[in-house]
Amino acid sequence: MQEPGKTLDEMTLRERANIMSTVVEALEDAAEQAQELGDIRYVANSTCLARTIRGLVSDLSPRELRAAAILLEQGINLIASFEDRMRAQHTQH
């Protein structure tokens, strides 16, 4: 059985930085795919969000954890919505 996930509050600084870096990389990868498809709006949104998260990695103090959690949630949701659209487009073709 899998253990339940940790909140950012429960993670070590290294774990926080790793999860944030993973989300940033996924946003950047999705932005590259969107660029190839000509989805300029998604490119701009995911790139800006990735840069914002990356900027927060340098200050993972407890006072910034709520902002980090919100940004990570938004990043994950943005990636998921892009993947859903890609699946829908492939299904239609």
N, CA, C and O of each residue as an XYZ file, in Angstrom:
372
protein
N       0.824     -1.185      0.000
C       0.000      0.000      0.000
C       0.869      1.250      0.000
O       1.931      1.296      0.622
N       0.396      2.245     -0.704
C       1.112      3.507     -0.726
C       0.784      4.320      0.508
O      -0.339      4.303      1.010
N       1.797      5.036      0.986
C       1.568      5.954      2.088
C       0.899      7.206      1.542
O       1.107      7.579      0.388
N       0.095      7.852      2.378
C      -0.510      9.097      1.898
C       0.573     10.138      1.626
O       1.624     10.138      2.266
N       0.301     11.023      0.668
C       1.265     12.055      0.321
C       1.461     13.043      1.449
O       0.617     13.199      2.331
N       2.590     13.697      1.392
C       2.909     14.722      2.387
C       2.446     16.084      1.883
O       2.372     16.324      0.678
N       2.143     16.950      2.801
C       1.909     18.337      2.447
C       3.259     19.027      2.370
O       4.258     18.493      2.853
N       3.299     20.207      1.767
C       4.557     20.956      1.720
C       5.087     21.219      3.118
O       6.296     21.220      3.347
N       4.179     21.440      4.040
C       4.559     21.690      5.433
C       5.312     20.503      6.037
O       6.215     20.685      6.854
N       4.940     19.302      5.636
C       5.536     18.086      6.175
C       6.829     17.682      5.464
O       7.564     16.825      5.955
N       7.104     18.289      4.321
C       8.282     17.933      3.529
C       9.532     18.650      4.036
O       9.468     19.708      4.662
N      10.656     18.033      3.739
C      11.927     18.700      4.002
C      12.144     19.756      2.926
O      11.445     19.768      1.913
N      13.102     20.632      3.143
C      13.412     21.646      2.131
C      13.790     20.998      0.811
O      13.388     21.468     -0.254
N      14.553     19.932      0.876
C      14.959     19.231     -0.353
C      13.750     18.655     -1.081
O      13.646     18.766     -2.303
N      12.836     18.038     -0.331
C      11.634     17.477     -0.952
C      10.780     18.575     -1.590
O      10.234     18.394     -2.678
N      10.671     19.704     -0.908
C       9.915     20.827     -1.466
C      10.541     21.300     -2.779
O       9.850     21.504     -3.778
N      11.849     21.468     -2.752
C      12.543     21.934     -3.958
C      12.380     20.925     -5.089
O      12.186     21.314     -6.241
N      12.455     19.637     -4.773
C      12.309     18.601     -5.804
C      10.926     18.597     -6.432
O      10.802     18.498     -7.653
N       9.889     18.703     -5.619
C       8.534     18.680     -6.179
C       8.295     19.920     -7.023
O       7.658     19.847     -8.074
N       8.799     21.047     -6.571
C       8.624     22.275     -7.338
C       9.388     22.202     -8.657
O       8.881     22.637     -9.691
N      10.590     21.659     -8.627
C      11.373     21.513     -9.859
C      10.688     20.565    -10.834
O      10.702     20.796    -12.043
N      10.095     19.511    -10.318
C       9.384     18.558    -11.166
C       8.206     19.222    -11.871
O       7.990     19.006    -13.064
N       7.446     20.029    -11.136
C       6.305     20.719    -11.735
C       6.784     21.741    -12.763
O       6.180     21.880    -13.827
N       7.865     22.457    -12.452
C       8.421     23.440    -13.396
C       8.841     22.745    -14.689
O       8.535     23.226    -15.780
N       9.534     21.627    -14.571
C       9.969     20.893    -15.767
C       8.776     20.409    -16.580
O       8.801     20.468    -17.809
N       7.740     19.934    -15.915
C       6.552     19.471    -16.629
C       5.854     20.632    -17.337
O       5.375     20.476    -18.460
N       5.794     21.795    -16.685
C       5.203     22.977    -17.329
C       6.009     23.384    -18.555
O       5.441     23.715    -19.596
N       7.314     23.360    -18.432
C       8.164     23.739    -19.559
C       8.067     22.740    -20.705
O       8.066     23.133    -21.872
N       7.984     21.453    -20.382
C       7.815     20.436    -21.424
C       6.481     20.613    -22.151
O       6.416     20.534    -23.377
N       5.425     20.851    -21.382
C       4.115     21.058    -21.989
C       4.106     22.326    -22.838
O       3.454     22.370    -23.882
N       4.827     23.359    -22.395
C       4.911     24.602    -23.173
C       5.592     24.350    -24.514
O       5.191     24.914    -25.532
N       6.613     23.509    -24.517
C       7.280     23.167    -25.786
C       6.326     22.451    -26.725
O       6.289     22.740    -27.921
N       5.552     21.514    -26.182
C       4.572     20.800    -27.008
C       3.518     21.769    -27.546
O       3.120     21.691    -28.708
N       3.078     22.678    -26.683
C       2.075     23.653    -27.105
C       2.632     24.587    -28.171
O       1.913     24.997    -29.083
N       3.901     24.917    -28.056
C       4.543     25.777    -29.062
C       4.499     25.105    -30.427
O       4.207     25.745    -31.437
N       4.791     23.814    -30.447
C       4.759     23.062    -31.692
C       3.353     23.031    -32.299
O       3.191     22.973    -33.518
N       2.345     23.071    -31.430
C       0.952     23.034    -31.887
C       0.398     24.425    -32.174
O      -0.719     24.565    -32.672
N       1.180     25.448    -31.859
C       0.736     26.807    -32.107
C      -0.187     27.374    -31.044
O      -0.878     28.363    -31.289
N      -0.209     26.765    -29.872
C      -1.071     27.224    -28.778
C      -0.314     28.267    -27.956
O       0.217     27.978    -26.884
N      -0.280     29.478    -28.487
C       0.516     30.554    -27.901
C       0.033     30.923    -26.497
O       0.849     31.219    -25.624
N      -1.268     30.910    -26.271
C      -1.803     31.257    -24.950
C      -1.303     30.280    -23.888
O      -0.886     30.696    -22.807
N      -1.345     28.989    -24.193
C      -0.862     28.005    -23.228
C       0.638     28.180    -22.998
O       1.108     28.072    -21.865
N       1.375     28.443    -24.043
C       2.819     28.656    -23.909
C       3.082     29.789    -22.925
O       3.898     29.650    -22.014
N       2.395     30.897    -23.108
C       2.593     32.052    -22.233
C       2.201     31.736    -20.794
O       2.940     32.054    -19.862
N       1.049     31.115    -20.615
C       0.579     30.813    -19.257
C       1.497     29.841    -18.529
O       1.861     30.074    -17.376
N       1.869     28.760    -19.191
C       2.700     27.766    -18.517
C       4.118     28.283    -18.277
O       4.736     27.962    -17.263
N       4.628     29.079    -19.208
C       5.964     29.642    -19.033
C       5.990     30.618    -17.858
O       6.912     30.585    -17.043
N       4.996     31.474    -17.770
C       4.933     32.431    -16.660
C       4.790     31.712    -15.321
O       5.448     32.073    -14.345
N       3.939     30.704    -15.278
C       3.747     29.961    -14.037
C       5.020     29.210    -13.656
O       5.387     29.172    -12.481
N       5.691     28.617    -14.628
C       6.946     27.921    -14.353
C       7.988     28.882    -13.776
O       8.687     28.541    -12.822
N       8.092     30.059    -14.345
C       9.064     31.051    -13.856
C       8.711     31.535    -12.464
O       9.599     31.768    -11.644
N       7.432     31.689    -12.188
C       7.007     32.117    -10.856
C       7.356     31.059     -9.818
O       7.878     31.378     -8.749
N       7.071     29.812    -10.133
C       7.400     28.721     -9.208
C       8.910     28.636     -9.023
O       9.395     28.478     -7.902
N       9.643     28.738    -10.108
C      11.104     28.669    -10.024
C      11.646     29.781     -9.113
O      12.577     29.554     -8.341
N      11.070     30.961     -9.205
C      11.494     32.065     -8.360
C      11.217     31.815     -6.890
O      11.951     32.295     -6.025
N      10.176     31.077     -6.607
C       9.810     30.783     -5.220
C      10.700     29.701     -4.613
O      10.817     29.619     -3.390
N      11.322     28.879     -5.437
C      12.166     27.789     -4.927
C      13.290     28.339     -4.049
O      13.719     27.682     -3.100
N      13.763     29.541     -4.366
C      14.867     30.105     -3.590
C      14.427     30.585     -2.212
O      15.276     30.857     -1.362
N      13.106     30.698     -1.966
C      12.603     31.114     -0.659
C      11.483     30.175     -0.236
O      10.303     30.485     -0.398
N      11.862     29.039      0.303
C      10.872     28.055      0.732
C      10.646     28.121      2.236
O      10.449     27.100      2.896
N      10.677     29.320      2.756
C      10.448     29.513      4.180
C       8.988     29.206      4.516
O       8.128     29.220      3.635
N       8.718     28.933      5.773
C       7.342     28.604      6.169
C       6.313     29.666      5.770
O       5.166     29.319      5.489
N       6.682     30.925      5.740
C       5.719     31.974      5.392
C       5.325     31.927      3.922
O       4.302     32.498      3.544
N       6.112     31.260      3.086
C       5.827     31.170      1.650
C       5.175     29.848      1.254
O       4.869     29.641      0.080
N       4.962     28.960      2.209
C       4.437     27.630      1.875
C       3.027     27.677      1.296
O       2.714     26.903      0.391
N       2.188     28.545      1.784
C       0.820     28.619      1.256
C       0.842     29.056     -0.209
O       0.138     28.493     -1.048
N       1.660     30.067     -0.501
C       1.780     30.527     -1.892
C       2.345     29.414     -2.764
O       1.874     29.202     -3.882
N       3.349     28.701     -2.262
C       3.943     27.605     -3.027
C       2.916     26.517     -3.304
O       2.858     25.980     -4.410
N       2.108     26.192     -2.304
C       1.095     25.150     -2.473
C       0.080     25.558     -3.542
O      -0.309     24.739     -4.375
N      -0.342     26.804     -3.520
C      -1.313     27.291     -4.506
C      -0.708     27.254     -5.905
O      -1.355     26.808     -6.853
N       0.525     27.719     -6.033
C       1.175     27.723     -7.344
C       1.378     26.306     -7.876
O       1.177     26.056     -9.065
N       1.771     25.385     -7.010
C       1.944     23.997     -7.443
C       0.620     23.406     -7.893
O       0.555     22.710     -8.907
N      -0.429     23.681     -7.144
C      -1.754     23.182     -7.517
C      -2.163     23.732     -8.881
O      -2.675     22.993     -9.721
N      -1.942     25.005     -9.100
C      -2.279     25.617    -10.379
C      -1.446     25.008    -11.509
O      -1.959     24.746    -12.597
N      -0.162     24.787    -11.243
C       0.702     24.181    -12.254
C       0.252     22.784    -12.634
O       0.200     22.434    -13.813
N      -0.068     22.000    -11.641
C      -0.516     20.628    -11.885
C      -1.837     20.635    -12.651
O      -2.025     19.844    -13.576
N      -2.750     21.524    -12.269
C      -4.035     21.624    -12.971
C      -3.850     22.084    -14.416
O      -4.522     21.584    -15.318
N      -2.952     23.023    -14.637
C      -2.708     23.507    -15.997
C      -2.148     22.389    -16.878
O      -2.557     22.238    -18.029
N      -1.227     21.620    -16.345
C      -0.655     20.491    -17.089
C      -1.743     19.460    -17.385
O      -1.846     18.962    -18.506
N      -2.549     19.147    -16.381
C      -3.614     18.156    -16.568
C      -4.616     18.603    -17.638
O      -5.062     17.791    -18.449
N      -4.968     19.886    -17.638
C      -5.925     20.357    -18.641
C      -5.330     20.291    -20.040
O      -6.035     19.983    -21.002
N      -4.048     20.576    -20.158
C      -3.379     20.482    -21.458
C      -3.355     19.028    -21.932
O      -3.645     18.746    -23.095
N      -3.013     18.115    -21.039
C      -2.981     16.693    -21.403
C      -4.366     16.197    -21.795
O      -4.503     15.411    -22.732
N      -5.395     16.653    -21.083
C      -6.772     16.272    -21.434
C      -7.136     16.761    -22.831
O      -7.755     16.028    -23.602
N      -6.756     17.994    -23.163
C      -7.032     18.523    -24.497
C      -6.291     17.728    -25.562
O      -6.839     17.466    -26.633
N      -5.061     17.345    -25.281
C      -4.277     16.575    -26.250
C      -4.909     15.208    -26.480
O      -4.976     14.738    -27.616
N      -5.370     14.572    -25.417
C      -6.043     13.275    -25.548
C      -7.324     13.413    -26.358
O      -7.626     12.570    -27.203
N      -8.069     14.468    -26.103
C      -9.329     14.699    -26.828
C      -9.056     14.930    -28.310
O      -9.799     14.431    -29.155
N      -8.014     15.669    -28.637
C      -7.689     15.919    -30.031
C      -7.264     14.634    -30.742
O      -7.626     14.418    -31.898
N      -6.501     13.785    -30.060
C      -6.081     12.527    -30.662
C      -7.254     11.581    -30.854
O      -7.284     10.805    -31.809
N      -8.217     11.646    -29.949
C      -9.398     10.801    -30.061
C     -10.271     11.228    -31.239
O     -10.885     10.389    -31.899
N     -10.322     12.522    -31.499
C     -11.132     13.038    -32.598
C     -10.547     12.711    -33.953
O     -11.281     12.625    -34.937
N      -9.245     12.527    -34.023
C      -8.612     12.265    -35.323
C      -8.556     10.841    -35.664
O      -8.050     10.480    -36.726
